[in-house]
Amino acid sequence: MTFLRKWLAALLCVLLCMGAGLACAQEESGLPLAQAVLHEMIAGEYAAVVSRFDDTMAAALDEAGLADAWNSITALLGEVTGVRAMQEDAASRSVVLLLEHERGSAAFTLVMDEANRIAGMSIAPQSMTQPAPERTLAQGVRAVEVTLFEDSARALRGELLIPAQAGDDTPYVVMAHGSGPSDMDATIGANKPFRDLSYDLAALGVGSLRFDKITYAHPEYPVETIDQEYLEPVGEALRVLRQETGARRVYLLGHSEGGMITPYLVNVCGFDGGISMAGTPMELWEISYAQNLALLQLMPEAGTQAVYAQLETECAKGERLAQMTDEEAAQTTVFGMGGVYLRHMARMDQAQMVLESRKPFLFLWGEKDVQVSEAAFEAWRDRLGAGYTYIRYPALNHLFVPAAQGETIANVQTAYLTPGSVDAQVAADIAAWLKDN
């Protein structure tokens, strides 16, 4: 029974899929409830928390299972020492508390139903005090601090790397993050994939601009659409880069969710081409559905029926997104993500955007990626055919870091707490492709 409880707790962490931008609440706030639940968790009052569950949550997770989930986090990170930030999305009725622990940090997420009962919960480690490997810039590379949306309420910190002997024809990339809040290095656990990529590319003569994601720097700023979360900051980054360097060749490099919408950002912002890392032309909710199915396959068969039924309910909502009215989308969530946000993606055909752009695109994927499947990556090739570049890395995971032995969708958050560096071959392949395009 303990084994099953642990799998259910892990499944709940995946079900919520921290993909959509979080906004400031416009209606009755769920923060008081989230804070009350946190105090109960810290005090070990698990029965009080379970009493707040809706019927689906109560069927999936009992008091002992909740204790297992919480104790696994505190065993890894230590006791809670404070709350660093709070984020709320009124549309999806979700609240995220970013917790500071003795040895790291974690995201504690609640989704409430209309009766203010807990309809979803996740407790996911974000980082540990164990640092990522140190890196130094190659000789002659200049690092320039820049600010996006300077002198505004949504100013974003950024760093521009200018290669040694940079000239008019030097290629540059603007980096677009994956889902959820993230700093300019795309720090996750003890890994900094954007820092590694930018440093490696600079040594190979490719400049870059990376910046703090708006949901990281400004959790108070309302983000309800892809344009607010991605398009506007990326467009501003392109403007700042050209202003600072006069660059004539600038490409968009997107990772994960950023890689999924790379064609959209390339076309609307006016980049010269796109590099999609761990992206797919599939929709975000479809990826969440596939992740949950993969996790279900790892679980004992007993007890999975109710969870599978919940997945099918979410899937049915996802399939209707593109046809939803504004009112229906505003009242809908799919895997904990707001319907308005997901409908925006559902109405885009990323592969068609690639074809219509007539611009070069590079697609990269690690074969040990447990978040984006082989079928999801190969959907690019299926839709686009020849004429584009596709590169696979047999030993790399979703972060393009060598995967740990036994890395699965069930333990991926813990796996990312192990220090690693992006494989240098990735930057070498990007630089070679840019030379030819």
C-alpha positions as CSV (number, residue, x, y, z in Angstrom):
1,M,0.0,0.0,0.0
2,T,2.9,2.4,0.8
3,F,4.3,1.8,-2.7
4,L,0.9,2.7,-4.3
5,R,0.6,5.8,-2.1
6,K,4.0,7.1,-3.3
7,W,3.1,6.6,-6.9
8,L,-0.2,8.4,-6.4
9,A,1.7,11.3,-4.8
10,A,4.1,11.4,-7.7
11,L,1.2,11.3,-10.2
12,L,-0.4,14.3,-8.5
13,C,2.8,16.3,-9.0
14,V,2.7,15.6,-12.8
15,L,-1.0,16.1,-13.2
16,L,-0.8,19.8,-12.4
17,C,1.8,20.4,-15.1
18,M,3.2,23.8,-14.2
19,G,3.0,25.0,-17.7
20,A,0.7,28.0,-17.9
21,G,1.6,31.4,-16.8
22,L,0.2,32.4,-13.4
23,A,-1.7,35.6,-12.9
24,C,-2.7,37.9,-10.1
25,A,-6.2,37.0,-8.8
26,Q,-9.1,39.1,-10.0
27,E,-11.7,37.3,-7.9
28,E,-11.8,36.0,-4.4
29,S,-8.3,35.1,-3.4
30,G,-7.3,31.5,-2.7
31,L,-4.1,32.6,-0.9
32,P,-5.6,32.3,2.6
33,L,-6.6,28.7,2.0
34,A,-3.2,27.9,0.6
35,Q,-1.5,29.4,3.6
36,A,-3.7,27.6,6.0
37,V,-3.0,24.3,4.2
38,L,0.7,24.9,4.3
39,H,0.6,25.5,8.1
40,E,-1.3,22.3,8.5
41,M,1.2,20.4,6.4
42,I,4.1,21.8,8.5
43,A,2.3,20.9,11.7
44,G,1.7,17.3,10.4
45,E,-2.1,17.8,10.5
46,Y,-2.6,15.7,7.4
47,A,-6.2,14.7,8.4
48,A,-7.2,18.4,8.3
49,V,-5.7,18.8,4.8
50,V,-7.4,15.6,3.5
51,S,-10.7,16.9,4.9
52,R,-10.4,19.8,2.4
53,F,-10.1,17.5,-0.7
54,D,-12.8,17.1,-3.3
55,D,-14.1,13.6,-4.1
56,T,-11.5,12.9,-6.8
57,M,-8.6,13.9,-4.6
58,A,-10.0,12.0,-1.7
59,A,-10.2,8.9,-3.8
60,A,-6.6,9.2,-5.1
61,L,-4.7,10.3,-1.9
62,D,-5.3,9.5,1.8
63,E,-3.8,10.9,4.9
64,A,-0.9,8.4,4.9
65,G,-0.1,9.0,1.2
66,L,-0.1,12.8,1.9
67,A,2.3,12.3,4.7
68,D,4.6,10.2,2.5
69,A,4.7,12.9,-0.1
70,W,5.5,15.7,2.4
71,N,8.0,13.7,4.3
72,S,9.9,12.8,1.1
73,I,10.3,16.5,0.3
74,T,11.5,17.4,3.8
75,A,13.9,14.5,3.9
76,L,15.4,15.8,0.7
77,L,15.4,19.5,1.4
78,G,15.0,19.9,5.1
79,E,12.2,21.8,7.0
80,V,10.4,24.8,5.6
81,T,12.1,28.1,6.7
82,G,9.9,30.6,4.8
83,V,7.8,31.5,1.8
84,R,9.8,33.3,-0.9
85,A,6.9,34.2,-3.2
86,M,3.2,33.5,-3.8
87,Q,1.5,33.3,-7.2
88,E,-2.1,33.0,-8.0
89,D,-4.1,32.4,-11.2
90,A,-7.8,33.3,-10.8
91,A,-8.8,31.7,-14.1
92,S,-7.5,28.2,-13.1
93,R,-8.2,28.8,-9.4
94,S,-4.6,27.8,-8.6
95,V,-2.0,29.1,-6.1
96,V,1.7,28.4,-6.0
97,L,3.7,29.0,-2.8
98,L,7.5,29.0,-3.5
99,L,8.9,27.6,-0.3
100,E,12.4,28.0,1.1
101,H,13.8,24.9,2.9
102,E,16.9,24.4,4.9
103,R,18.7,22.8,1.9
104,G,16.8,24.2,-1.1
105,S,13.4,25.2,-2.3
106,A,10.1,23.7,-3.5
107,A,6.9,24.7,-5.2
108,F,3.7,23.9,-3.3
109,T,0.7,24.1,-5.6
110,L,-3.0,23.9,-4.9
111,V,-5.9,24.0,-7.3
112,M,-9.3,24.7,-5.8
113,D,-12.8,24.0,-7.2
114,E,-15.7,26.4,-7.1
115,A,-16.6,25.3,-3.6
116,N,-13.0,26.1,-2.5
117,R,-12.2,22.4,-2.0
118,I,-8.8,21.1,-3.0
119,A,-9.0,19.6,-6.5
120,G,-5.3,19.2,-7.1
121,M,-2.0,19.4,-5.2
122,S,1.7,19.1,-6.0
123,I,4.8,19.4,-3.9
124,A,7.8,19.5,-6.2
125,P,11.5,20.3,-5.4
126,Q,12.9,23.2,-7.3
127,S,16.5,23.5,-6.3
128,M,19.1,22.4,-3.7
129,T,21.9,24.3,-2.1
130,Q,24.3,22.0,-4.1
131,P,25.5,24.4,-6.8
132,A,25.7,23.8,-10.5
133,P,29.2,23.3,-11.9
134,E,31.2,26.5,-12.2
135,R,31.7,28.0,-15.7
136,T,34.0,30.7,-17.1
137,L,33.7,32.7,-20.3
138,A,36.1,32.0,-23.1
139,Q,38.9,34.5,-23.5
140,G,37.8,37.7,-25.3
141,V,34.0,37.1,-24.8
142,R,32.2,40.2,-23.4
143,A,29.3,39.9,-21.0
144,V,27.0,43.0,-21.0
145,E,24.2,43.5,-18.5
146,V,21.0,44.6,-20.2
147,T,17.5,45.4,-19.1
148,L,14.3,44.5,-21.0
149,F,11.3,46.9,-20.6
150,E,13.7,49.4,-18.9
151,D,12.1,51.9,-16.6
152,S,8.8,50.0,-16.5
153,A,7.0,47.9,-13.9
154,R,8.0,44.7,-15.7
155,A,11.7,45.3,-16.2
156,L,13.7,42.1,-16.8
157,R,17.3,41.5,-16.1
158,G,19.3,40.1,-19.0
159,E,22.9,39.2,-20.1
160,L,24.2,39.7,-23.6
161,L,27.3,37.7,-24.6
162,I,29.4,39.2,-27.4
163,P,32.0,36.8,-28.9
164,A,35.6,37.7,-29.4
165,Q,36.2,39.5,-32.7
166,A,32.4,39.8,-33.3
167,G,31.5,41.5,-36.6
168,D,28.5,42.4,-38.7
169,D,27.9,38.8,-39.7
170,T,28.2,37.3,-36.3
171,P,25.1,35.2,-35.5
172,Y,23.2,35.7,-32.3
173,V,20.4,33.8,-30.5
174,V,17.7,34.9,-28.1
175,M,16.8,32.2,-25.6
176,A,13.2,31.4,-24.8
177,H,12.5,29.3,-21.6
178,G,10.4,26.3,-21.0
179,S,7.3,26.4,-18.8
180,G,7.1,27.9,-15.3
181,P,9.1,30.6,-13.6
182,S,12.8,30.6,-14.4
183,D,15.9,32.9,-14.2
184,M,18.0,33.8,-17.1
185,D,20.1,30.7,-16.8
186,A,17.0,28.4,-16.9
187,T,18.1,27.1,-13.5
188,I,16.4,23.9,-12.5
189,G,17.8,22.1,-9.5
190,A,21.6,22.0,-9.8
191,N,21.6,22.7,-13.6
192,K,21.8,25.9,-15.6
193,P,21.2,24.9,-19.2
194,F,20.9,28.4,-20.7
195,R,24.1,29.5,-19.1
196,D,26.0,26.5,-20.4
197,L,24.6,26.9,-23.9
198,S,25.4,30.6,-24.0
199,Y,28.9,30.2,-22.8
200,D,29.6,27.3,-25.2
201,L,28.2,29.2,-28.1
202,A,30.2,32.3,-27.3
203,A,33.4,30.3,-27.4
204,L,32.3,29.1,-30.9
205,G,31.6,32.6,-32.2
206,V,27.9,32.8,-31.6
207,G,26.5,35.6,-29.4
208,S,23.4,35.3,-27.2
209,L,20.9,37.2,-25.1
210,R,19.2,35.4,-22.2
211,F,16.9,37.0,-19.6
212,D,14.8,36.3,-16.5
213,K,11.4,35.0,-17.4
214,I,8.6,37.4,-16.5
215,T,6.8,34.8,-14.3
216,Y,10.1,34.6,-12.3
217,A,10.9,38.3,-12.0
218,H,7.4,39.5,-11.6
219,P,5.0,36.9,-10.1
220,E,2.6,39.8,-9.5
221,Y,2.3,40.6,-13.2
222,P,-0.8,39.2,-14.8
223,V,0.1,36.6,-17.5
224,E,-2.8,34.9,-19.1
225,T,-1.7,34.4,-22.7
226,I,1.4,33.2,-24.6
227,D,1.9,36.7,-25.9
228,Q,2.2,38.1,-22.4
229,E,4.5,35.3,-21.2
230,Y,6.6,34.8,-24.3
231,L,6.0,37.0,-27.3
232,E,6.3,40.5,-25.7
233,P,9.5,39.7,-23.7
234,V,11.1,37.9,-26.7
235,G,10.3,40.7,-29.0
236,E,11.8,43.2,-26.6
237,A,14.9,41.0,-26.3
238,L,15.3,41.0,-30.0
239,R,15.0,44.9,-30.0
240,V,17.6,45.3,-27.2
241,L,20.0,42.8,-28.9
242,R,19.9,44.7,-32.2
243,Q,20.2,48.0,-30.5
244,E,23.3,46.9,-28.5
245,T,25.1,45.0,-31.3
246,G,23.7,46.0,-34.7
247,A,23.4,42.3,-35.4
248,R,22.1,41.3,-38.8
249,R,21.6,37.6,-38.1
250,V,19.4,36.8,-35.0
251,Y,17.8,33.4,-34.4
252,L,15.3,32.3,-31.7
253,L,16.4,29.4,-29.5
254,G,13.5,27.9,-27.6
255,H,13.6,25.1,-25.1
256,S,10.6,22.8,-24.1
257,E,7.5,25.0,-24.2
258,G,9.7,27.7,-25.7
259,G,10.7,25.1,-28.3
260,M,7.0,24.3,-29.0
261,I,6.2,27.8,-30.0
262,T,9.5,28.7,-31.6
263,P,7.8,28.9,-35.1
264,Y,5.2,31.4,-33.8
265,L,7.9,33.6,-32.1
266,V,10.2,33.5,-35.2
267,N,7.4,34.6,-37.5
268,V,5.8,37.3,-35.4
269,C,9.0,38.8,-34.0
270,G,10.9,38.6,-37.3
271,F,13.9,36.3,-36.4
272,D,16.0,34.9,-39.2
273,G,15.2,31.3,-38.2
274,G,14.5,29.0,-35.2
275,I,16.2,26.4,-33.0
276,S,13.7,24.2,-31.2
277,M,15.2,22.2,-28.3
278,A,12.9,19.4,-26.8
279,G,10.0,21.0,-28.6
280,T,7.0,19.4,-30.4
281,P,4.2,20.6,-32.7
282,M,1.8,18.9,-30.3
283,E,-0.2,20.9,-27.8
284,L,0.9,21.5,-24.2
285,W,-2.1,19.6,-22.7
286,E,-1.3,16.6,-25.0
287,I,2.2,16.5,-23.5
288,S,0.7,16.6,-20.0
289,Y,-1.6,13.7,-21.0
290,A,1.2,11.7,-22.4
291,Q,3.3,12.2,-19.3
292,N,0.5,11.1,-17.0
293,L,-0.1,8.0,-19.2
294,A,3.6,7.1,-18.9
295,L,3.5,7.5,-15.2
296,L,0.3,5.3,-14.9
297,Q,2.2,2.5,-16.7
298,L,4.8,2.5,-13.9
299,M,2.1,2.2,-11.2
300,P,0.6,-1.0,-9.9
301,E,-2.7,-1.7,-11.7
302,A,-4.8,-1.6,-8.5
303,G,-6.1,1.9,-7.8
304,T,-5.3,3.4,-11.2
305,Q,-8.9,3.2,-12.6
306,A,-10.1,6.4,-10.9
307,V,-7.0,8.3,-12.0
308,Y,-7.3,7.1,-15.6
309,A,-10.9,8.3,-15.6
310,Q,-9.7,11.8,-14.5
311,L,-7.1,11.8,-17.3
312,E,-9.7,11.0,-19.9
313,T,-11.9,13.9,-18.5
314,E,-9.0,16.3,-18.9
315,C,-8.2,15.0,-22.4
316,A,-11.8,15.5,-23.5
317,K,-11.6,19.1,-22.4
318,G,-8.4,19.6,-24.2
319,E,-9.8,18.3,-27.5
320,R,-12.6,21.0,-27.3
321,L,-10.2,23.9,-26.6
322,A,-10.0,25.4,-30.1
323,Q,-13.9,25.6,-30.4
324,M,-14.5,27.1,-26.9
325,T,-16.1,30.5,-26.5
326,D,-14.3,33.2,-24.5
327,E,-16.6,32.6,-21.6
328,E,-16.2,28.8,-21.7
329,A,-12.4,29.0,-22.0
330,A,-12.2,31.4,-19.0
331,Q,-14.1,28.9,-16.9
332,T,-12.1,25.9,-18.0
333,T,-8.8,24.3,-16.8
334,V,-7.0,21.3,-18.4
335,F,-4.4,19.6,-16.2
336,G,-4.5,22.7,-14.0
337,M,-3.7,25.1,-16.8
338,G,-6.0,27.9,-17.8
339,G,-8.3,27.4,-20.8
340,V,-7.7,30.8,-22.2
341,Y,-3.9,30.2,-22.3
342,L,-4.3,26.7,-23.8
343,R,-6.9,27.8,-26.4
344,H,-4.3,30.3,-27.7
345,M,-1.9,27.5,-28.4
346,A,-4.7,25.2,-29.7
347,R,-5.5,27.7,-32.5
348,M,-1.9,27.7,-33.7
349,D,-0.4,25.2,-36.2
350,Q,3.3,25.4,-35.4
351,A,4.4,23.1,-38.3
352,Q,2.4,25.1,-40.8
353,M,4.1,28.2,-39.5
354,V,7.5,26.7,-40.2
355,L,6.5,25.9,-43.8
356,E,5.0,29.3,-44.4
357,S,8.0,31.1,-43.0
358,R,10.4,29.7,-45.6
359,K,13.1,30.2,-42.9
360,P,15.6,27.6,-41.6
361,F,14.8,25.6,-38.5
362,L,16.9,23.2,-36.4
363,F,15.2,20.6,-34.2
364,L,17.1,19.0,-31.3
365,W,16.1,16.2,-28.9
366,G,17.7,14.0,-26.2
367,E,16.7,10.4,-26.5
368,K,16.6,10.1,-22.7
369,D,14.1,12.9,-22.4
370,V,11.2,11.5,-20.2
371,Q,9.1,14.7,-20.6
372,V,8.9,14.9,-24.4
373,S,8.6,11.5,-26.0
374,E,10.1,10.3,-29.2
375,A,6.7,10.4,-31.0
376,A,6.3,14.0,-29.8
377,F,9.7,15.1,-31.2
378,E,9.3,13.1,-34.5
379,A,6.0,14.8,-35.1
380,W,8.1,17.7,-36.5
381,R,9.7,15.4,-39.1
382,D,6.3,13.8,-39.8
383,R,4.7,17.2,-40.5
384,L,7.6,18.9,-42.2
385,G,9.6,16.2,-44.0
386,A,13.0,16.9,-45.6
387,G,14.4,20.4,-45.9
388,Y,15.0,20.9,-42.2
389,T,17.6,19.6,-39.7
390,Y,16.8,17.1,-37.0
391,I,19.4,16.0,-34.5
392,R,19.0,13.4,-31.7
393,Y,21.4,12.8,-28.8
394,P,21.3,9.2,-27.5
395,A,22.5,9.9,-23.9
396,L,20.9,13.3,-23.1
397,N,17.8,14.2,-21.1
398,H,15.3,17.0,-21.4
399,L,17.9,19.5,-20.2
400,F,20.4,18.2,-22.8
401,V,22.5,17.0,-19.9
402,P,23.7,13.4,-19.7
403,A,20.9,11.5,-18.1
404,A,21.3,9.7,-14.8
405,Q,20.8,5.9,-14.8
406,G,17.2,5.0,-14.0
407,E,15.8,8.5,-14.8
408,T,12.1,8.3,-15.3
409,I,9.0,10.5,-15.4
410,A,8.4,9.6,-11.8
411,N,11.8,10.8,-10.4
412,V,12.7,13.4,-13.0
413,Q,12.5,16.4,-10.5
414,T,14.8,14.7,-8.1
415,A,17.2,13.7,-11.0
416,Y,17.5,17.4,-12.0
417,L,18.9,18.1,-8.5
418,T,22.1,16.3,-9.5
419,P,24.7,18.8,-10.9
420,G,25.3,18.5,-14.6
421,S,26.3,20.5,-17.7
422,V,24.8,20.7,-21.2
423,D,26.8,18.4,-23.5
424,A,29.3,20.5,-25.5
425,Q,28.2,18.8,-28.7
426,V,24.9,20.6,-28.6
427,A,26.5,24.0,-28.9
428,A,28.9,22.6,-31.6
429,D,25.9,21.4,-33.7
430,I,24.1,24.7,-33.3
431,A,27.1,26.7,-34.3
432,A,27.7,24.5,-37.3
433,W,24.1,24.8,-38.4
434,L,24.2,28.6,-38.0
435,K,27.3,28.8,-40.2
436,D,25.4,27.1,-43.0
437,N,22.2,29.1,-42.5
